[in-house]
Amino acid sequence: MADFFRAVAAEGVKIRGTLARRLCWVAPLVVVGLDVAMLLVRKFGDRPVPAPAEAWLSFAQEAFGLWTFLMLPLFITLQSALLAQLEHGERQWKHLLALPVGKTVHYHAKVAVLVAMIFSAFLFLGIFILIGGHFLAWAKPSLGIAGPGPFGYLLTKSLQVFLISTAMITIHTWIAIRWTSFTVAVATGMSATVIGFLVGQSEYRAYYPWSMALQVLGGKAVEPGPAIATALLVAAVAYGLGLWDFRRREFS
Amino acid sequence: MPPPHAIETFALTRRFPSGHGVQPLDLAVPAGCLYGFLGPNGAGKTTTIRLLLSLLRPDAGEVRLFGEPVGPGRRAALRHVGALVEAPSLYPHLSGRDNLEVTRRLLSLHKTRLDEVLALVDLTAEAHRTVREYSLGMRQRLALALALLPDPRLLILDEPSNGLDPAGIQDLRVLLRRLVAERGLTVFLSSHLLAEIELVATHVGVLHQGRLLFAGTLDELRRRSQPKLRITCDDAGRAAGLLAAFEDAPPDRQNQTLILVPRRSSPAELNRRLVEAGIAVHELVTTAPSLESLFFDLTGAPLEVNHG
């Protein structure tokens, strides 16, 4: 276990000054900024001003939907590829794997750091939604946003979607480490995301990792327990396969 | 009692589909020596090093470092090892110091090691700069610092002088000699540059097409070949005939110069006989065989000679 924490600490040094680290706050900021901009320019006609809680929820749901549907799969794709490229780029594996540190420790640390980065992005998303909502309350009172933000919704949905996203995280870690090419990792993620647009509208979205999270959002939201359990099961299988593949491969 | 060998391999074998690799290889590198691992490009030097470091799995055979086995799941012996395999593996976006910090954290080493190894490779003043600003030589020195960071008993270096200027190569030689003499380090130095090995190594192994053709000290290698005699005279044709009769083997002839390995007569005896036969001998020189020719004799393949 000490080896694992040391490897995570080493990963912390590796990501200093990287795009991957900056993206943790840039990606949620882009989503919330886009949503705020759309609401600022949107015309609502003579629609009655909704209640403050309803207005807050509507704004939060919209930002969260945009994040889950579009940005999160691409974000995980890019982050996993960037983290793996740290080692592929200058053939770092031949240095790391010649050290007296268990081979699997490096894999565990990579997954842990990616999970931590995705989790931090969810935190930033929640913070930016709250800031964005307060800005809209000031800039466009006709939206009806006022008072405290929907903390309960943000906490619950963040946790649910984050847990479901572990399936994508482990699959992308495997792909990004397995293939040294940045293009392969990114192209796979982009293709899977686009396919997710189609699958997400079908009855099969519960079984496709890139659309699983959509189940717990929107008007047709399902009971989150089974959705989360399915995602965690997929994540565990992908993690196991990725680790097995990493152990048997020769990096030289 | 410490094990007598820093590195031992027993019938170590790894073949690639291309036909390259190493044949059953039995290496024995004495502890505390500077071992030159020589061979032409493609001989299997880097494959051997990757097998020693458990970066590759052998098809057969075993590796032991200081008596401890190394292989998949058996990495404990690597705690004694610092290695530089081919081109330096560095994070270009990090400073030199942060590059070392990554490995320091992984191995849980004391922070003072960073300053010690930076000073050893003369990079203290440049440690704050990002590696992408480094020259090739500075990168090589940083990679050497990385290899020295865990204070290893065994340093495995694969072509470490790549990218170094002549002064840098000279510094590397001095540093390696010092590490062996002062700290009792064992250095396993792979190179295809003959002069580099000749100037620093105490022991050599010659690898060709995956086979170890020679292993021993430099002196033992030199003793494998006898000195050659070069004779310049006024009638090389007649002299060649006489020398062939004296020695039972014809000499090589280059214009008026004859070259032979005297086996039955001393140089003085041959000189006397030629003069008695009325041949004027202008020059008679005994030359020790160069390592270059010895390696060429062993491998049948040319090695690069770099006198830098």
Interface residues (C-beta under 8 A of the other chain):
Chain A: A2 R6 A7 A9 A10 V13 K14 R16 G17 T18 L86 G89 E90 R91 Q92 W93 K94 H95 L96 L97 A98 L99 P100 V101 G102 K103 E250 F251 S252
Chain B: R50 L53 S54 L55 L56 R57 R75 A76 A77 L78 R79 V81 A83 V85 E86 A87 P88 S89 L90 Y91 P92 H93 L94 D98 E101 V102 T103 R105 L106 L107 S108 L146
